[in-house]
Amino acid sequence: MTFRVGDRVRVADRAHEGHHRTPAYVKGHSGRIERVHGSFTNPETRAYGSEGLPEQVLYQVAFDLDPARTYVDVFEHWLEEGR
Amino acid sequence: MHDRGAWPTDAPIDRTEHELADWELLTDALVHSLASEGLMNVDELRRGIESMPPEEYEQASYYERWVYSIETILTEKGVLAPGELDARMGT
């Protein structure tokens, strides 16, 4: 699933043992794709000595959180289609 | 432990800066050298920091966390023997 600017997305609400870059405070929250940063090596596997391939698309996502609109970079494999 | 974003707190944010000590500059240089030699990458650095016991993490300074992680990762990879740094430093 590849997303485009303006798409609504939801961050998967799943536990993950080990290193990952998806903050707990956006898991399960819906937001909007603000920007497509491009493809980057995956820190979840790279943190354990691998090359981090295949690359994953990284998006800037805007969330309307309490108390403020928050922008977080989230990798594609953490995102689902949202409403 | 590392993922502390959005934790509620009333504690003030410490924004004081300090002059970097020589060992802190060396630590930064060491991580970059290890990366260019392919011995350790920034994601491993972060994972090593996240592996710190929470109370040690809280007490450690920014670059002390880096040193902890360098030792953890390099020991894991067999570049350092367990306890080697302590033995060499006589601690």
Backbone of each chain as nested JSON, in Angstrom:
{
  "chains": [
    {"id": "A", "residues": [
      {"number": 1, "name": "MET", "atoms": {"N": [0.856, -1.204, 0.0], "CA": [0.0, 0.0, 0.0], "C": [0.88, 1.239, 0.0]}},
      {"number": 2, "name": "THR", "atoms": {"N": [0.742, 2.022, -1.03], "CA": [1.49, 3.275, -1.085], "C": [0.526, 4.438, -0.9]}},
      {"number": 3, "name": "PHE", "atoms": {"N": [0.889, 5.377, -0.108], "CA": [-0.009, 6.492, 0.2], "C": [0.455, 7.766, -0.497]}},
      {"number": 4, "name": "ARG", "atoms": {"N": [-0.493, 8.676, -0.637], "CA": [-0.195, 9.964, -1.249], "C": [-0.54, 11.086, -0.285]}},
      {"number": 5, "name": "VAL", "atoms": {"N": [0.024, 12.244, -0.55], "CA": [-0.258, 13.405, 0.289], "C": [-1.762, 13.634, 0.341]}},
      {"number": 6, "name": "GLY", "atoms": {"N": [-2.278, 13.813, 1.545], "CA": [-3.712, 14.038, 1.725], "C": [-4.466, 12.797, 2.149]}},
      {"number": 7, "name": "ASP", "atoms": {"N": [-3.871, 11.62, 1.94], "CA": [-4.551, 10.379, 2.346], "C": [-4.703, 10.316, 3.867]}},
      {"number": 8, "name": "ARG", "atoms": {"N": [-5.846, 9.753, 4.286], "CA": [-6.057, 9.5, 5.713], "C": [-5.469, 8.131, 6.033]}},
      {"number": 9, "name": "VAL", "atoms": {"N": [-4.755, 8.057, 7.107], "CA": [-4.127, 6.792, 7.51], "C": [-4.324, 6.577, 9.009]}},
      {"number": 10, "name": "ARG", "atoms": {"N": [-4.159, 5.326, 9.401], "CA": [-4.214, 4.976, 10.824], "C": [-2.932, 4.211, 11.14]}},
      {"number": 11, "name": "VAL", "atoms": {"N": [-2.34, 4.519, 12.275], "CA": [-1.131, 3.813, 12.688], "C": [-1.531, 2.516, 13.377]}},
      {"number": 12, "name": "ALA", "atoms": {"N": [-0.913, 1.425, 12.951], "CA": [-1.231, 0.126, 13.566], "C": [-1.023, 0.199, 15.079]}},
      {"number": 13, "name": "ASP", "atoms": {"N": [-1.964, -0.399, 15.789], "CA": [-1.876, -0.408, 17.252], "C": [-1.347, -1.772, 17.673]}},
      {"number": 14, "name": "ARG", "atoms": {"N": [-0.076, -1.992, 17.422], "CA": [0.482, -3.303, 17.743], "C": [1.74, -3.153, 18.593]}},
      {"number": 15, "name": "ALA", "atoms": {"N": [1.937, -4.168, 19.408], "CA": [3.149, -4.187, 20.218], "C": [4.311, -4.571, 19.325]}},
      {"number": 16, "name": "HIS", "atoms": {"N": [5.488, -4.144, 19.67], "CA": [6.665, -4.519, 18.892], "C": [7.833, -4.678, 19.852]}},
      {"number": 17, "name": "GLU", "atoms": {"N": [8.303, -5.892, 19.975], "CA": [9.478, -6.114, 20.812], "C": [10.701, -5.631, 20.06]}},
      {"number": 18, "name": "GLY", "atoms": {"N": [11.523, -4.875, 20.726], "CA": [12.748, -4.439, 20.079], "C": [12.649, -3.037, 19.5]}},
      {"number": 19, "name": "HIS", "atoms": {"N": [13.763, -2.659, 18.864], "CA": [13.886, -1.287, 18.394], "C": [12.881, -0.962, 17.297]}},
      {"number": 20, "name": "HIS", "atoms": {"N": [12.146, 0.093, 17.459], "CA": [11.326, 0.621, 16.377], "C": [11.101, 2.1, 16.614]}},
      {"number": 21, "name": "ARG", "atoms": {"N": [10.706, 2.786, 15.543], "CA": [10.684, 4.245, 15.589], "C": [9.273, 4.813, 15.593]}},
      {"number": 22, "name": "THR", "atoms": {"N": [8.3, 3.958, 15.868], "CA": [6.915, 4.425, 15.9], "C": [6.529, 4.744, 17.344]}},
      {"number": 23, "name": "PRO", "atoms": {"N": [6.328, 6.022, 17.669], "CA": [6.058, 6.369, 19.068], "C": [4.713, 5.812, 19.551]}},
      {"number": 24, "name": "ALA", "atoms": {"N": [4.681, 5.4, 20.801], "CA": [3.461, 4.83, 21.386], "C": [2.287, 5.809, 21.297]}},
      {"number": 25, "name": "TYR", "atoms": {"N": [2.588, 7.1, 21.387], "CA": [1.484, 8.067, 21.46], "C": [0.772, 8.296, 20.122]}},
      {"number": 26, "name": "VAL", "atoms": {"N": [1.258, 7.687, 19.049], "CA": [0.474, 7.772, 17.806], "C": [-0.107, 6.415, 17.398]}},
      {"number": 27, "name": "LYS", "atoms": {"N": [0.283, 5.352, 18.087], "CA": [-0.26, 4.037, 17.731], "C": [-1.775, 4.03, 17.937]}},
      {"number": 28, "name": "GLY", "atoms": {"N": [-2.497, 3.554, 16.93], "CA": [-3.954, 3.52, 17.013], "C": [-4.612, 4.838, 16.62]}},
      {"number": 29, "name": "HIS", "atoms": {"N": [-3.804, 5.857, 16.364], "CA": [-4.365, 7.162, 15.997], "C": [-4.418, 7.331, 14.481]}},
      {"number": 30, "name": "SER", "atoms": {"N": [-5.387, 8.123, 14.048], "CA": [-5.509, 8.425, 12.629], "C": [-4.908, 9.788, 12.334]}},
      {"number": 31, "name": "GLY", "atoms": {"N": [-4.399, 9.907, 11.118], "CA": [-3.795, 11.171, 10.72], "C": [-3.864, 11.324, 9.213]}},
      {"number": 32, "name": "ARG", "atoms": {"N": [-3.129, 12.313, 8.731], "CA": [-3.153, 12.641, 7.304], "C": [-1.72, 12.696, 6.795]}},
      {"number": 33, "name": "ILE", "atoms": {"N": [-1.501, 12.104, 5.626], "CA": [-0.164, 12.148, 5.015], "C": [0.131, 13.593, 4.597]}},
      {"number": 34, "name": "GLU", "atoms": {"N": [1.208, 14.137, 5.125], "CA": [1.601, 15.504, 4.79], "C": [2.699, 15.532, 3.741]}},
      {"number": 35, "name": "ARG", "atoms": {"N": [3.516, 14.485, 3.748], "CA": [4.687, 14.512, 2.878], "C": [5.211, 13.089, 2.706]}},
      {"number": 36, "name": "VAL", "atoms": {"N": [5.712, 12.792, 1.525], "CA": [6.372, 11.507, 1.289], "C": [7.875, 11.783, 1.278]}},
      {"number": 37, "name": "HIS", "atoms": {"N": [8.562, 11.298, 2.297], "CA": [9.993, 11.608, 2.412], "C": [10.838, 10.826, 1.412]}},
      {"number": 38, "name": "GLY", "atoms": {"N": [10.377, 9.62, 1.047], "CA": [11.189, 8.745, 0.197], "C": [11.39, 7.411, 0.882]}},
      {"number": 39, "name": "SER", "atoms": {"N": [12.289, 6.601, 0.324], "CA": [12.516, 5.258, 0.866], "C": [13.83, 5.198, 1.638]}},
      {"number": 40, "name": "PHE", "atoms": {"N": [13.781, 4.502, 2.757], "CA": [14.963, 4.419, 3.625], "C": [15.105, 3.017, 4.18]}},
      {"number": 41, "name": "THR", "atoms": {"N": [16.34, 2.676, 4.551], "CA": [16.565, 1.373, 5.182], "C": [15.751, 1.28, 6.467]}},
      {"number": 42, "name": "ASN", "atoms": {"N": [15.38, 0.052, 6.803], "CA": [14.47, -0.184, 7.925], "C": [15.246, -0.274, 9.244]}},
      {"number": 43, "name": "PRO", "atoms": {"N": [15.037, 0.715, 10.137], "CA": [15.788, 0.707, 11.397], "C": [15.466, -0.49, 12.295]}},
      {"number": 44, "name": "GLU", "atoms": {"N": [14.307, -1.107, 12.076], "CA": [13.911, -2.232, 12.94], "C": [14.814, -3.447, 12.732]}},
      {"number": 45, "name": "THR", "atoms": {"N": [15.32, -3.609, 11.51], "CA": [16.241, -4.726, 11.268], "C": [17.689, -4.241, 11.274]}},
      {"number": 46, "name": "ARG", "atoms": {"N": [17.894, -3.01, 10.864], "CA": [19.24, -2.458, 10.833], "C": [19.819, -2.353, 12.25]}},
      {"number": 47, "name": "ALA", "atoms": {"N": [18.939, -2.204, 13.223], "CA": [19.387, -2.109, 14.619], "C": [19.962, -3.429, 15.121]}},
      {"number": 48, "name": "TYR", "atoms": {"N": [19.765, -4.501, 14.338], "CA": [20.276, -5.812, 14.747], "C": [21.329, -6.319, 13.769]}},
      {"number": 49, "name": "GLY", "atoms": {"N": [21.956, -5.384, 13.077], "CA": [23.115, -5.749, 12.274], "C": [22.842, -6.053, 10.81]}},
      {"number": 50, "name": "SER", "atoms": {"N": [21.572, -6.024, 10.391], "CA": [21.318, -6.308, 8.976], "C": [21.464, -5.032, 8.154]}},
      {"number": 51, "name": "GLU", "atoms": {"N": [21.308, -5.173, 6.855], "CA": [21.415, -4.017, 5.964], "C": [20.154, -3.16, 5.991]}},
      {"number": 52, "name": "GLY", "atoms": {"N": [19.083, -3.697, 6.604], "CA": [17.846, -2.935, 6.681], "C": [17.04, -2.939, 5.393]}},
      {"number": 53, "name": "LEU", "atoms": {"N": [17.298, -3.946, 4.549], "CA": [16.56, -4.031, 3.287], "C": [15.396, -5.012, 3.409]}},
      {"number": 54, "name": "PRO", "atoms": {"N": [14.307, -4.872, 2.654], "CA": [14.093, -3.814, 1.666], "C": [13.82, -2.457, 2.328]}},
      {"number": 55, "name": "GLU", "atoms": {"N": [14.104, -1.4, 1.56], "CA": [13.811, -0.066, 2.072], "C": [12.31, 0.105, 2.251]}},
      {"number": 56, "name": "GLN", "atoms": {"N": [11.956, 0.946, 3.192], "CA": [10.544, 1.235, 3.467], "C": [10.286, 2.712, 3.175]}},
      {"number": 57, "name": "VAL", "atoms": {"N": [9.077, 2.99, 2.687], "CA": [8.725, 4.389, 2.432], "C": [8.414, 5.064, 3.768]}},
      {"number": 58, "name": "LEU", "atoms": {"N": [8.961, 6.261, 3.928], "CA": [8.753, 7.026, 5.162], "C": [7.864, 8.24, 4.854]}},
      {"number": 59, "name": "TYR", "atoms": {"N": [6.858, 8.418, 5.676], "CA": [5.91, 9.523, 5.486], "C": [5.941, 10.462, 6.682]}},
      {"number": 60, "name": "GLN", "atoms": {"N": [5.667, 11.735, 6.406], "CA": [5.365, 12.652, 7.501], "C": [3.847, 12.653, 7.66]}},
      {"number": 61, "name": "VAL", "atoms": {"N": [3.389, 12.344, 8.869], "CA": [1.955, 12.246, 9.131], "C": [1.558, 13.291, 10.169]}},
      {"number": 62, "name": "ALA", "atoms": {"N": [0.445, 13.973, 9.917], "CA": [-0.072, 14.968, 10.874], "C": [-1.182, 14.332, 11.7]}},
      {"number": 63, "name": "PHE", "atoms": {"N": [-1.082, 14.486, 13.003], "CA": [-2.095, 13.962, 13.927], "C": [-2.662, 15.12, 14.735]}},
      {"number": 64, "name": "ASP", "atoms": {"N": [-3.982, 15.107, 14.907], "CA": [-4.569, 16.106, 15.793], "C": [-4.668, 15.501, 17.182]}},
      {"number": 65, "name": "LEU", "atoms": {"N": [-3.615, 15.657, 17.929], "CA": [-3.542, 15.1, 19.28], "C": [-3.851, 16.203, 20.285]}},
      {"number": 66, "name": "ASP", "atoms": {"N": [-4.227, 15.785, 21.472], "CA": [-4.397, 16.728, 22.568], "C": [-3.031, 16.913, 23.229]}},
      {"number": 67, "name": "PRO", "atoms": {"N": [-2.462, 18.093, 23.343], "CA": [-3.107, 19.385, 23.114], "C": [-2.751, 20.034, 21.79]}},
      {"number": 68, "name": "ALA", "atoms": {"N": [-2.047, 19.37, 20.909], "CA": [-1.58, 20.101, 19.733], "C": [-1.471, 19.205, 18.513]}},
      {"number": 69, "name": "ARG", "atoms": {"N": [-1.57, 19.805, 17.344], "CA": [-1.298, 19.081, 16.103], "C": [0.166, 18.643, 16.135]}},
      {"number": 70, "name": "THR", "atoms": {"N": [0.377, 17.384, 15.811], "CA": [1.696, 16.789, 15.964], "C": [2.112, 16.126, 14.658]}},
      {"number": 71, "name": "TYR", "atoms": {"N": [3.344, 16.36, 14.236], "CA": [3.853, 15.769, 12.999], "C": [4.884, 14.69, 13.349]}},
      {"number": 72, "name": "VAL", "atoms": {"N": [4.654, 13.495, 12.859], "CA": [5.546, 12.38, 13.184], "C": [5.897, 11.645, 11.892]}},
      {"number": 73, "name": "ASP", "atoms": {"N": [7.156, 11.263, 11.759], "CA": [7.573, 10.446, 10.615], "C": [7.27, 8.977, 10.915]}},
      {"number": 74, "name": "VAL", "atoms": {"N": [6.523, 8.342, 10.017], "CA": [6.096, 6.962, 10.245], "C": [6.395, 6.145, 8.978]}},
      {"number": 75, "name": "PHE", "atoms": {"N": [6.955, 4.963, 9.188], "CA": [7.23, 4.086, 8.053], "C": [5.941, 3.417, 7.566]}},
      {"number": 76, "name": "GLU", "atoms": {"N": [5.968, 3.102, 6.255], "CA": [4.769, 2.575, 5.603], "C": [4.212, 1.307, 6.249]}},
      {"number": 77, "name": "HIS", "atoms": {"N": [5.096, 0.426, 6.703], "CA": [4.588, -0.841, 7.241], "C": [3.866, -0.673, 8.579]}},
      {"number": 78, "name": "TRP", "atoms": {"N": [3.849, 0.537, 9.105], "CA": [3.06, 0.817, 10.315], "C": [1.714, 1.461, 9.973]}},
      {"number": 79, "name": "LEU", "atoms": {"N": [1.47, 1.74, 8.699], "CA": [0.272, 2.501, 8.33], "C": [-0.789, 1.63, 7.661]}},
      {"number": 80, "name": "GLU", "atoms": {"N": [-2.04, 1.939, 7.988], "CA": [-3.201, 1.296, 7.363], "C": [-4.06, 2.407, 6.77]}},
      {"number": 81, "name": "GLU", "atoms": {"N": [-4.949, 2.024, 5.853], "CA": [-5.884, 3.015, 5.329], "C": [-6.761, 3.516, 6.471]}},
      {"number": 82, "name": "GLY", "atoms": {"N": [-6.951, 4.812, 6.532], "CA": [-7.746, 5.38, 7.62], "C": [-8.938, 6.145, 7.099]}},
      {"number": 83, "name": "ARG", "atoms": {"N": [-9.697, 6.701, 8.03], "CA": [-10.863, 7.49, 7.644], "C": [-10.746, 8.894, 8.211]}}
    ]},
    {"id": "B", "residues": [
      {"number": 1, "name": "MET", "atoms": {"N": [11.149, 2.407, 27.702], "CA": [11.887, 3.45, 28.415], "C": [12.252, 4.604, 27.49]}},
      {"number": 2, "name": "HIS", "atoms": {"N": [12.809, 4.237, 26.302], "CA": [13.241, 5.276, 25.375], "C": [12.063, 6.054, 24.826]}},
      {"number": 3, "name": "ASP", "atoms": {"N": [10.935, 5.379, 24.724], "CA": [9.778, 5.99, 24.062], "C": [8.97, 6.763, 25.094]}},
      {"number": 4, "name": "ARG", "atoms": {"N": [9.507, 7.914, 25.489], "CA": [8.902, 8.652, 26.584], "C": [8.13, 9.87, 26.099]}},
      {"number": 5, "name": "GLY", "atoms": {"N": [7.98, 9.982, 24.794], "CA": [7.226, 11.102, 24.259], "C": [5.822, 11.117, 24.818]}},
      {"number": 6, "name": "ALA", "atoms": {"N": [5.334, 12.301, 25.121], "CA": [3.959, 12.505, 25.578], "C": [3.699, 11.986, 26.987]}},
      {"number": 7, "name": "TRP", "atoms": {"N": [4.763, 11.582, 27.688], "CA": [4.539, 11.254, 29.107], "C": [4.161, 12.535, 29.825]}},
      {"number": 8, "name": "PRO", "atoms": {"N": [3.056, 12.495, 30.602], "CA": [2.698, 13.716, 31.326], "C": [3.723, 14.039, 32.417]}},
      {"number": 9, "name": "THR", "atoms": {"N": [4.068, 15.297, 32.527], "CA": [4.984, 15.716, 33.59], "C": [4.817, 17.198, 33.832]}},
      {"number": 10, "name": "ASP", "atoms": {"N": [5.05, 17.588, 35.075], "CA": [5.045, 19.004, 35.412], "C": [6.467, 19.516, 35.59]}},
      {"number": 11, "name": "ALA", "atoms": {"N": [7.428, 18.601, 35.422], "CA": [8.817, 18.998, 35.639], "C": [9.246, 19.988, 34.563]}},
      {"number": 12, "name": "PRO", "atoms": {"N": [10.027, 20.987, 34.956], "CA": [10.502, 21.945, 33.949], "C": [11.503, 21.287, 33.006]}},
      {"number": 13, "name": "ILE", "atoms": {"N": [11.612, 21.804, 31.793], "CA": [12.567, 21.283, 30.826], "C": [13.917, 21.963, 31.055]}},
      {"number": 14, "name": "ASP", "atoms": {"N": [14.932, 21.141, 31.24], "CA": [16.276, 21.677, 31.452], "C": [16.885, 22.035, 30.098]}},
      {"number": 15, "name": "ARG", "atoms": {"N": [17.004, 23.312, 29.82], "CA": [17.528, 23.742, 28.522], "C": [18.968, 24.244, 28.624]}},
      {"number": 16, "name": "THR", "atoms": {"N": [19.599, 23.983, 29.768], "CA": [20.968, 24.483, 29.916], "C": [21.914, 23.714, 28.989]}},
      {"number": 17, "name": "GLU", "atoms": {"N": [22.878, 24.422, 28.467], "CA": [23.885, 23.818, 27.594], "C": [25.199, 23.789, 28.361]}},
      {"number": 18, "name": "HIS", "atoms": {"N": [26.067, 22.879, 27.991], "CA": [27.392, 22.908, 28.608], "C": [28.45, 22.693, 27.536]}},
      {"number": 19, "name": "GLU", "atoms": {"N": [29.636, 23.201, 27.836], "CA": [30.774, 22.991, 26.936], "C": [31.05, 21.493, 26.889]}},
      {"number": 20, "name": "LEU", "atoms": {"N": [31.246, 20.954, 25.695], "CA": [31.511, 19.515, 25.609], "C": [32.914, 19.191, 26.106]}},
      {"number": 21, "name": "ALA", "atoms": {"N": [32.991, 18.162, 26.944], "CA": [34.294, 17.705, 27.435], "C": [35.0, 16.938, 26.318]}},
      {"number": 22, "name": "ASP", "atoms": {"N": [36.317, 16.797, 26.462], "CA": [37.095, 16.083, 25.436], "C": [36.545, 14.674, 25.186]}},
      {"number": 23, "name": "TRP", "atoms": {"N": [36.203, 13.965, 26.284], "CA": [35.734, 12.58, 26.108], "C": [34.413, 12.536, 25.352]}},
      {"number": 24, "name": "GLU", "atoms": {"N": [33.635, 13.61, 25.462], "CA": [32.362, 13.637, 24.731], "C": [32.607, 13.832, 23.233]}},
      {"number": 25, "name": "LEU", "atoms": {"N": [33.546, 14.713, 22.902], "CA": [33.9, 14.903, 21.495], "C": [34.49, 13.619, 20.918]}},
      {"number": 26, "name": "LEU", "atoms": {"N": [35.325, 12.943, 21.717], "CA": [35.933, 11.691, 21.257], "C": [34.877, 10.614, 21.052]}},
      {"number": 27, "name": "THR", "atoms": {"N": [33.888, 10.596, 21.935], "CA": [32.821, 9.604, 21.814], "C": [32.056, 9.81, 20.514]}},
      {"number": 28, "name": "ASP", "atoms": {"N": [31.788, 11.067, 20.2], "CA": [31.089, 11.381, 18.959], "C": [31.928, 10.926, 17.759]}},
      {"number": 29, "name": "ALA", "atoms": {"N": [33.226, 11.253, 17.814], "CA": [34.126, 10.871, 16.718], "C": [34.21, 9.349, 16.59]}},
      {"number": 30, "name": "LEU", "atoms": {"N": [34.225, 8.67, 17.749], "CA": [34.333, 7.205, 17.741], "C": [33.135, 6.564, 17.047]}},
      {"number": 31, "name": "VAL", "atoms": {"N": [31.937, 7.079, 17.329], "CA": [30.737, 6.511, 16.702], "C": [30.78, 6.711, 15.186]}},
      {"number": 32, "name": "HIS", "atoms": {"N": [31.233, 7.876, 14.758], "CA": [31.325, 8.119, 13.316], "C": [32.374, 7.217, 12.676]}},
      {"number": 33, "name": "SER", "atoms": {"N": [33.496, 7.0, 13.383], "CA": [34.539, 6.106, 12.851], "C": [34.028, 4.675, 12.766]}},
      {"number": 34, "name": "LEU", "atoms": {"N": [33.329, 4.225, 13.812], "CA": [32.778, 2.869, 13.819], "C": [31.786, 2.695, 12.673]}},
      {"number": 35, "name": "ALA", "atoms": {"N": [31.017, 3.749, 12.399], "CA": [30.04, 3.683, 11.311], "C": [30.754, 3.6, 9.963]}},
      {"number": 36, "name": "SER", "atoms": {"N": [31.786, 4.414, 9.778], "CA": [32.449, 4.406, 8.466], "C": [33.231, 3.118, 8.252]}},
      {"number": 37, "name": "GLU", "atoms": {"N": [33.612, 2.444, 9.348], "CA": [34.287, 1.146, 9.237], "C": [33.291, -0.004, 9.127]}},
      {"number": 38, "name": "GLY", "atoms": {"N": [31.998, 0.322, 9.21], "CA": [30.971, -0.706, 9.104], "C": [30.836, -1.577, 10.345]}},
      {"number": 39, "name": "LEU", "atoms": {"N": [31.337, -1.077, 11.484], "CA": [31.284, -1.881, 12.707], "C": [30.011, -1.644, 13.509]}},
      {"number": 40, "name": "MET", "atoms": {"N": [29.379, -0.502, 13.288], "CA": [28.216, -0.156, 14.1], "C": [27.448, 0.96, 13.404]}},
      {"number": 41, "name": "ASN", "atoms": {"N": [26.121, 0.839, 13.357], "CA": [25.345, 1.918, 12.73], "C": [24.486, 2.641, 13.773]}},
      {"number": 42, "name": "VAL", "atoms": {"N": [23.855, 3.712, 13.336], "CA": [23.128, 4.569, 14.276], "C": [21.917, 3.858, 14.881]}},
      {"number": 43, "name": "ASP", "atoms": {"N": [21.33, 2.914, 14.14], "CA": [20.181, 2.186, 14.681], "C": [20.623, 1.223, 15.785]}},
      {"number": 44, "name": "GLU", "atoms": {"N": [21.814, 0.659, 15.603], "CA": [22.378, -0.173, 16.679], "C": [22.708, 0.695, 17.89]}},
      {"number": 45, "name": "LEU", "atoms": {"N": [23.222, 1.885, 17.618], "CA": [23.512, 2.813, 18.724], "C": [22.256, 3.072, 19.542]}},
      {"number": 46, "name": "ARG", "atoms": {"N": [21.162, 3.348, 18.83], "CA": [19.9, 3.62, 19.53], "C": [19.419, 2.388, 20.29]}},
      {"number": 47, "name": "ARG", "atoms": {"N": [19.52, 1.222, 19.663], "CA": [19.073, 0.002, 20.343], "C": [19.879, -0.241, 21.615]}},
      {"number": 48, "name": "GLY", "atoms": {"N": [21.186, -0.004, 21.521], "CA": [22.034, -0.189, 22.701], "C": [21.622, 0.731, 23.833]}},
      {"number": 49, "name": "ILE", "atoms": {"N": [21.257, 1.972, 23.478], "CA": [20.802, 2.923, 24.494], "C": [19.48, 2.45, 25.105]}},
      {"number": 50, "name": "GLU", "atoms": {"N": [18.601, 1.951, 24.248], "CA": [17.302, 1.484, 24.738], "C": [17.434, 0.26, 25.641]}},
      {"number": 51, "name": "SER", "atoms": {"N": [18.561, -0.447, 25.554], "CA": [18.734, -1.645, 26.372], "C": [19.19, -1.305, 27.793]}},
      {"number": 52, "name": "MET", "atoms": {"N": [19.447, -0.022, 28.047], "CA": [19.898, 0.351, 29.395], "C": [18.787, 0.148, 30.411]}},
      {"number": 53, "name": "PRO", "atoms": {"N": [19.138, -0.334, 31.607], "CA": [18.138, -0.368, 32.67], "C": [17.616, 1.055, 32.901]}},
      {"number": 54, "name": "PRO", "atoms": {"N": [16.299, 1.227, 33.095], "CA": [15.715, 2.569, 33.194], "C": [16.411, 3.489, 34.201]}},
      {"number": 55, "name": "GLU", "atoms": {"N": [16.796, 2.947, 35.342], "CA": [17.408, 3.841, 36.355], "C": [18.79, 4.318, 35.897]}},
      {"number": 56, "name": "GLU", "atoms": {"N": [19.53, 3.438, 35.187], "CA": [20.831, 3.871, 34.659], "C": [20.645, 4.894, 33.544]}},
      {"number": 57, "name": "TYR", "atoms": {"N": [19.639, 4.644, 32.703], "CA": [19.34, 5.568, 31.615], "C": [19.055, 6.965, 32.165]}},
      {"number": 58, "name": "GLU", "atoms": {"N": [18.224, 7.015, 33.214], "CA": [17.84, 8.301, 33.782], "C": [19.035, 9.052, 34.358]}},
      {"number": 59, "name": "GLN", "atoms": {"N": [19.976, 8.317, 34.925], "CA": [21.107, 8.979, 35.581], "C": [22.217, 9.355, 34.607]}},
      {"number": 60, "name": "ALA", "atoms": {"N": [22.24, 8.702, 33.454], "CA": [23.355, 8.918, 32.524], "C": [23.156, 10.189, 31.708]}},
      {"number": 61, "name": "SER", "atoms": {"N": [24.268, 10.791, 31.337], "CA": [24.208, 11.956, 30.45], "C": [24.113, 11.455, 29.002]}},
      {"number": 62, "name": "TYR", "atoms": {"N": [23.921, 12.408, 28.105], "CA": [23.738, 12.077, 26.692], "C": [24.857, 11.167, 26.167]}},
      {"number": 63, "name": "TYR", "atoms": {"N": [26.11, 11.612, 26.323], "CA": [27.209, 10.819, 25.771], "C": [27.562, 9.615, 26.629]}},
      {"number": 64, "name": "GLU", "atoms": {"N": [27.223, 9.638, 27.906], "CA": [27.4, 8.42, 28.715], "C": [26.519, 7.305, 28.151]}},
      {"number": 65, "name": "ARG", "atoms": {"N": [25.346, 7.666, 27.663], "CA": [24.467, 6.669, 27.027], "C": [25.123, 6.117, 25.764]}},
      {"number": 66, "name": "TRP", "atoms": {"N": [25.782, 6.984, 25.031], "CA": [26.478, 6.523, 23.814], "C": [27.577, 5.521, 24.182]}},
      {"number": 67, "name": "VAL", "atoms": {"N": [28.345, 5.851, 25.223], "CA": [29.448, 4.969, 25.626], "C": [28.898, 3.611, 26.055]}},
      {"number": 68, "name": "TYR", "atoms": {"N": [27.812, 3.651, 26.814], "CA": [27.168, 2.4, 27.243], "C": [26.808, 1.561, 26.008]}},
      {"number": 69, "name": "SER", "atoms": {"N": [26.215, 2.216, 25.034], "CA": [25.763, 1.504, 23.84], "C": [26.934, 0.971, 23.019]}},
      {"number": 70, "name": "ILE", "atoms": {"N": [27.978, 1.782, 22.859], "CA": [29.162, 1.321, 22.104], "C": [29.702, 0.046, 22.725]}},
      {"number": 71, "name": "GLU", "atoms": {"N": [29.824, 0.045, 24.053], "CA": [30.362, -1.136, 24.731], "C": [29.428, -2.339, 24.541]}},
      {"number": 72, "name": "THR", "atoms": {"N": [28.125, -2.103, 24.669], "CA": [27.149, -3.191, 24.503], "C": [27.221, -3.808, 23.107]}},
      {"number": 73, "name": "ILE", "atoms": {"N": [27.193, -2.944, 22.093], "CA": [27.141, -3.443, 20.712], "C": [28.463, -4.109, 20.314]}},
      {"number": 74, "name": "LEU", "atoms": {"N": [29.568, -3.478, 20.681], "CA": [30.868, -4.045, 20.277], "C": [31.158, -5.343, 21.025]}},
      {"number": 75, "name": "THR", "atoms": {"N": [30.671, -5.471, 22.25], "CA": [30.838, -6.719, 22.992], "C": [29.986, -7.81, 22.34]}},
      {"number": 76, "name": "GLU", "atoms": {"N": [28.764, -7.421, 21.975], "CA": [27.854, -8.35, 21.296], "C": [28.485, -8.891, 20.004]}},
      {"number": 77, "name": "LYS", "atoms": {"N": [29.225, -8.043, 19.309], "CA": [29.819, -8.442, 18.031], "C": [31.177, -9.101, 18.186]}},
      {"number": 78, "name": "GLY", "atoms": {"N": [31.646, -9.179, 19.433], "CA": [32.929, -9.83, 19.662], "C": [34.135, -8.947, 19.378]}},
      {"number": 79, "name": "VAL", "atoms": {"N": [33.884, -7.66, 19.086], "CA": [34.997, -6.724, 18.88], "C": [35.689, -6.473, 20.212]}},
      {"number": 80, "name": "LEU", "atoms": {"N": [34.88, -6.381, 21.267], "CA": [35.394, -6.278, 22.627], "C": [35.056, -7.562, 23.367]}},
      {"number": 81, "name": "ALA", "atoms": {"N": [35.958, -8.0, 24.223], "CA": [35.64, -9.139, 25.093], "C": [34.845, -8.606, 26.28]}},
      {"number": 82, "name": "PRO", "atoms": {"N": [33.978, -9.46, 26.867], "CA": [33.234, -8.998, 28.045], "C": [34.206, -8.521, 29.122]}},
      {"number": 83, "name": "GLY", "atoms": {"N": [33.965, -7.336, 29.652], "CA": [34.814, -6.804, 30.72], "C": [36.132, -6.214, 30.247]}},
      {"number": 84, "name": "GLU", "atoms": {"N": [36.386, -6.262, 28.942], "CA": [37.68, -5.795, 28.426], "C": [37.956, -4.318, 28.727]}},
      {"number": 85, "name": "LEU", "atoms": {"N": [36.921, -3.493, 28.526], "CA": [37.134, -2.06, 28.778], "C": [37.459, -1.8, 30.242]}},
      {"number": 86, "name": "ASP", "atoms": {"N": [36.681, -2.439, 31.127], "CA": [36.93, -2.252, 32.561], "C": [38.345, -2.693, 32.921]}},
      {"number": 87, "name": "ALA", "atoms": {"N": [38.761, -3.841, 32.371], "CA": [40.09, -4.362, 32.684], "C": [41.173, -3.395, 32.206]}},
      {"number": 88, "name": "ARG", "atoms": {"N": [40.998, -2.866, 30.987], "CA": [42.006, -1.954, 30.439], "C": [42.074, -0.642, 31.197]}},
      {"number": 89, "name": "MET", "atoms": {"N": [40.914, -0.235, 31.729], "CA": [40.887, 1.035, 32.448], "C": [41.212, 0.85, 33.921]}},
      {"number": 90, "name": "GLY", "atoms": {"N": [41.378, -0.414, 34.342], "CA": [41.714, -0.697, 35.729], "C": [40.616, -0.339, 36.702]}},
      {"number": 91, "name": "THR", "atoms": {"N": [39.373, -0.471, 36.227], "CA": [38.263, -0.148, 37.129], "C": [37.582, -1.425, 37.608]}}
    ]}
  ]
}
